[in-house]
Amino acid sequence: MEKVSIIGAGSWGSALARILGDNGHQVLLYDTDEKTVEEINQYHTNVAKLPIGMLPLNVQATTDVKKVAEFAEIIILSVPTKVLRTVLNELTKVLTSPKLFVNTSKGLEPDTFLRVSEILDEVLDKKYIKGFVALTGPSHAEEVIRQLPTMICSVSNCHQDAVKIQYLFSNKTYFRVYTGHDLIGSELCSAIKNVYAIASGMLEGLGYGDNARAGLISRALVEMKRIVIAMGGKEETIYGLTGVGDLIVTTTSHHSRNYQAGVKLAQGKDLNETIASMSMVVEGARTAEAIYFAARKYKLETPIIDAVYQIIYEKKAVAKVVKELMNRALKDE
Ligand SMILES: NC(=O)c1ccc[n+]([C@@H]2O[C@H](COP(=O)([O-])OP(=O)(O)OC[C@H]3O[C@@H](n4cnc5c(N)ncnc54)[C@H](O)[C@@H]3O)[C@@H](O)[C@H]2O)c1
């Protein structure tokens, strides 16, 4: 049995702790929120983030970053991407040995537009990085905490590391992990899909139906393919768990915060008002900005990304933007 550290005791960090605890591993969660840490240690719950479900007794929590750094050789990152650099800067002060980092955060860094593996390389001294794995795919914390069947992917440039994490998380009842090797493609897909989740929520907010959503998903795949290939990823990733799998789960489910944000934007609320009204992360908004500029840089045609960007950052009306999309020049699929 392994010892595992998890940075971030929010919805996803807690759900991951549940899997590892169920698999018999010893887990230490780290979070800056004292109330959450106290609740986990005292009651084995995290009601604000996961109203249903308990954490096993082999899951403990701390607010001490030194303690979590020393606890295990495997460190799981599960904080919103926007605070990742801060977290890594804290870690650099206390790391004394190399670690296998497993990222589960989905998004690009606001301002730098870097992928998480790139942020890690920039912030941490190489001697402390034993390896890097992205654990990603269609997975809502709300379902994992209830032990509902879930399949995701452990992706790394090092196959051995990917397999190690595959076995650490897989169990025979509700969590099955595949391995993958396209780190760039997987990191990009897991970030970009949040933009399409916002777009899908907007369709819901406008009262559109299944036809519009299916059209959105299909055309989103075309855009994702263009972006991933231009930025160095592999086309096959688009058709796997980290691509179409995550895209479907996030564009069709009310569990998705990005989807919920899209519904509110379509109802006329602005971005700040929308984010303020939600207790959890909405990473697609910043990713829309990042990918919009990346698409300009690589000269890619990305009408859906552009539409979401225009609604959020140029304050264009949702219905007007949809009309413009429908009136684009007709073309081959
Ligand atoms: N919720 C899901 O179902 C799910 C599934 C897969 C991946 N993810 C990804 O996991 C990441 C986290 O999402 P979440 O839903 O758990 O968010 P969340 O808002 O529920 O939790 C984030 C946690 O990070 C903590 N935190 C913030 N700043 C911190 C810091 N500087 N140091 C330590 N802890 C800090 C917060 O206190 C909070 O407990 C996101 O990138 C998200 O895309 C989420």
The ligand as an SDF file (V2000), in Angstrom:
LIG
                    3D

 44 48  0  0  0  0  0  0  0  0999 V2000
  -14.9000   18.7210   -9.5470 N   0  0  0  0  0  0  0  0  0  0  0  0
  -14.7030   17.7870  -10.4600 C   0  0  0  0  0  0  0  0  0  0  0  0
  -15.5780   16.9480  -10.7010 O   0  0  0  0  0  0  0  0  0  0  0  0
  -13.3980   17.7060  -11.1850 C   0  0  0  0  0  0  0  0  0  0  0  0
  -13.1140   16.5610  -11.9300 C   0  0  0  0  0  0  0  0  0  0  0  0
  -11.8940   16.4690  -12.5940 C   0  0  0  0  0  0  0  0  0  0  0  0
  -10.9890   17.5110  -12.5110 C   0  0  0  0  0  0  0  0  0  0  0  0
  -11.3000   18.6300  -11.7900 N   0  0  0  0  0  0  0  0  0  0  0  0
  -10.3010   19.6920  -11.7380 C   0  0  0  0  0  0  0  0  0  0  0  0
   -9.7300   19.7070  -10.4310 O   0  0  0  0  0  0  0  0  0  0  0  0
   -9.3280   21.0460  -10.0940 C   0  0  0  0  0  0  0  0  0  0  0  0
   -9.9550   21.4080   -8.7660 C   0  0  0  0  0  0  0  0  0  0  0  0
  -11.3600   21.4480   -8.9600 O   0  0  0  0  0  0  0  0  0  0  0  0
  -12.4030   21.2760   -7.7810 P   0  0  0  0  0  0  0  0  0  0  0  0
  -13.7110   21.0190   -8.4120 O   0  0  0  0  0  0  0  0  0  0  0  0
  -11.9100   20.3230   -6.7470 O   0  0  0  0  0  0  0  0  0  0  0  0
  -12.3950   22.7690   -7.1960 O   0  0  0  0  0  0  0  0  0  0  0  0
  -12.9630   23.2400   -5.8060 P   0  0  0  0  0  0  0  0  0  0  0  0
  -13.2730   24.6770   -5.9260 O   0  0  0  0  0  0  0  0  0  0  0  0
  -14.0210   22.3110   -5.3170 O   0  0  0  0  0  0  0  0  0  0  0  0
  -11.7280   23.0590   -4.7920 O   0  0  0  0  0  0  0  0  0  0  0  0
  -10.5110   23.7500   -4.8750 C   0  0  0  0  0  0  0  0  0  0  0  0
   -9.8080   23.6040   -3.5430 C   0  0  0  0  0  0  0  0  0  0  0  0
   -8.5100   24.1920   -3.6720 O   0  0  0  0  0  0  0  0  0  0  0  0
   -8.2470   24.8600   -2.4500 C   0  0  0  0  0  0  0  0  0  0  0  0
   -7.2190   25.8680   -2.6450 N   0  0  0  0  0  0  0  0  0  0  0  0
   -7.3330   27.0680   -3.2690 C   0  0  0  0  0  0  0  0  0  0  0  0
   -6.1570   27.7250   -3.2390 N   0  0  0  0  0  0  0  0  0  0  0  0
   -5.2750   26.9100   -2.5940 C   0  0  0  0  0  0  0  0  0  0  0  0
   -3.9000   27.0170   -2.2770 C   0  0  0  0  0  0  0  0  0  0  0  0
   -3.1960   28.0880   -2.6180 N   0  0  0  0  0  0  0  0  0  0  0  0
   -3.3180   25.9990   -1.6120 N   0  0  0  0  0  0  0  0  0  0  0  0
   -4.0300   24.8860   -1.2900 C   0  0  0  0  0  0  0  0  0  0  0  0
   -5.3450   24.7210   -1.5660 N   0  0  0  0  0  0  0  0  0  0  0  0
   -5.9450   25.7310   -2.2160 C   0  0  0  0  0  0  0  0  0  0  0  0
   -9.5910   25.4570   -2.0490 C   0  0  0  0  0  0  0  0  0  0  0  0
   -9.6130   25.8040   -0.6570 O   0  0  0  0  0  0  0  0  0  0  0  0
  -10.5480   24.3260   -2.3970 C   0  0  0  0  0  0  0  0  0  0  0  0
  -10.7280   23.4430   -1.3200 O   0  0  0  0  0  0  0  0  0  0  0  0
   -9.8180   21.9280  -11.2380 C   0  0  0  0  0  0  0  0  0  0  0  0
   -8.7430   22.2180  -12.0960 O   0  0  0  0  0  0  0  0  0  0  0  0
  -10.8640   21.0820  -11.9470 C   0  0  0  0  0  0  0  0  0  0  0  0
  -10.9500   21.3610  -13.3310 O   0  0  0  0  0  0  0  0  0  0  0  0
  -12.4670   18.7490  -11.1270 C   0  0  0  0  0  0  0  0  0  0  0  0
  1  2  1  0
  2  3  2  0
  2  4  1  0
  4  5  1  0
  4 44  2  0
  5  6  2  0
  6  7  1  0
  7  8  2  0
  8  9  1  0
  8 44  1  0
  9 10  1  0
  9 42  1  0
 10 11  1  0
 11 12  1  0
 11 40  1  0
 12 13  1  0
 13 14  1  0
 14 15  2  0
 14 16  1  0
 14 17  1  0
 17 18  1  0
 18 19  2  0
 18 20  1  0
 18 21  1  0
 21 22  1  0
 22 23  1  0
 23 24  1  0
 23 38  1  0
 24 25  1  0
 25 26  1  0
 25 36  1  0
 26 27  1  0
 26 35  1  0
 27 28  2  0
 28 29  1  0
 29 30  1  0
 29 35  2  0
 30 31  1  0
 30 32  2  0
 32 33  1  0
 33 34  2  0
 34 35  1  0
 36 37  1  0
 36 38  1  0
 38 39  1  0
 40 41  1  0
 40 42  1  0
 42 43  1  0
M  CHG  2   8   1  16  -1
M  END
$$$$
